Amino acid sequence: MTTATPAIRLTALSKAFGSVNAVDNLDLDIAEGEFFSMLGPSGSGKTTVLRLIAGFEMPSAGTIELQGHDVTNRSPFDRDVNTVFQDYALFPHMTVRENVAYGLRVRGMGKKERLERAAASLESVALGGFGDRKPSQLSGGQRQRVALARATVVQPKVLLLDEPLGALDLKLREQMQVELKELQRSLGITFIFVTHDQEEALTLSDRIAVFNKGRIEQLGTPTEIYERPQSSFVASFVGTSNIFDENRSREVLGVPGTNSIRPEKITLAGAGSAVPEGTVSLDGTISEVIYLGTSTRLLVTLASGQQLSVLEQNVSSLSGNDRRGQKVRAEFARTDVVSLAPIPA
């Protein structure tokens, strides 16, 4: 069986800043044409990995390959990658067209060809009629699209995106997520996207690497990461989970180990109601009701003292009513319980 050469291959990659291992012996292959996200909290190592791939940092150990070629010791301008940052970094004195064409100009391309390429790149991000404007005349979302056009016009093998949507408001960020995915599909370029926003990673990615303390905690598709987290860290960082430690698992669930259940997998029934076969049933009292618009989060205190988070879709206008103090039975299928590796002490 033949295996295609990955767009990026990281082998035993490490980066230390003094006594801190920001990246710790990392092995990772990113496929050609993949939308790959590196997700994790601040200080988890994801941005350092991006900077190592870009050549802005040099590794303490290990190698970086780009389409099978070792680029570990090459300078940033000698790697066929480009980077889009959160702050856009557009030249304010240049027009939009000149900003987009700048990278081609630096590479020595003739004026006619580079302006044609810049116009086509602006069309690809739906800014065909904005070439003569200055960046100050654009909205935040439009400036971000110009930054994307400038980065892709040179046709890099890999595009690196360092939290590029972080400065946008919620509505614009959601719109740009859709546009970014469509752009990646149309260009066929490998995108490596850094974010701490779990929903953004789940929305955009073909695969996600969840980072923690310089290592990859879990690598998989968005569905795998969310539905089958392998550790307590992933279960609690990606979405919300009810986590039962060893003692609670044995006491409440009747199973060993550390386990979790997602809030939306739990339904509430009246106390004392019949229990379907294959269902975990736990009696408790609603202690808090949090109205979220499209859904309501309910906190249910069990007899054991553990608090369950339950998420209900608001299919009725009465969903937001105060139900605190109500006796309920929390039910969920045993097949929805996920066994986890515990969070290290």
Steps between C-alpha positions, in 0.01 A plus 500: 500500500640845407465793731481855361769739618346728765493875451669539840688240703627580850733243654611504866450878493584688820537863599621617840497853636738477792367226729156497332430241229251686281499210251591156631620229257215544251431263209233613253405453133264747331357383167507686171188716459387450858337763721686421821439679829722522806274560798595566859511750786758778524846359561420154362760523220277536194624846391861397559450205262357738238801733539738205469332394174518860372867530595447785746643274774771236473442166674708377791480151349323311223424561133241678285424373149298682235375261230784261574776764512681579825452873570604491866789742457359712218407865552131602483528645147653173378195292600201471270255600773320821582345630823182696580503672839221628721600866449488483113829705465381683187699797371277805569655718225438240228174421324338163550628386160855612580487320835397176334760535223785587737625144547511448121690827462761386752538179299578705187181434304418753224245770574235384251505138617506582871204739468305234310582242768405747775165572331425128473595447865268782609220342297558173686422674832203697357683835495531547125376859507713617794846512343532881499399548863736547792485256795356776720193507275418135567321319780679253725370203305602655168852571629527139611400385150766729350758339731385158376520612136852635556609174662352273232593702188857365515353147493682358802506126559375558856308790654551559872223687685574631849160568661402718199137544610567581865454877464161476326160524667290184532276545193790596275713216635227247419467643149877490447515136617271401212695713251834366621392138455363573152826677405711207619292255299517712185878554524590148610782637717592339832375726780649475850280697737582595859214581735392475862133510390368143511187576297711660228724194481203262486334710227798537268725200532555172321711397801587658834801464726412592859812636670584490870837586657695477175358165396205379293239369742279362220503502121191426293202624302265751665248219559763277662631780720155601622315170518787283624749710697789285623588697812341712769685802361347465152153426638507813715676733252306411184140578588351424841508160667377350824806314628480219758830419670583146617297528821197667341505255207476203734248667732270664244552310172602162638807481273876538562733772372440864406196559279307784339160582351417803286216727631294467181497119534302528827121528518291588803190304603272520799629340819382141536430446128577169329859448386562369146739206462865595448447838665681656794245667729600745773263683733573862580374854544529790256720753677547758221340595168706696245307626197723514187248593232506195272551270799482490878773365727375338818718403795370192678633411845504124552453317829875429493567876505637508144355763271396405146481750216205427269432678170145522363400649165239774539220354289240672719462864605472369858856363495640793691261462794660474843501130598738524793416254777320260267564129565608325181657183368804547273522228236757411236598196296791296632642501146542880524730471802863548391794347686784749550860512607499704823652848527854454641552633853 
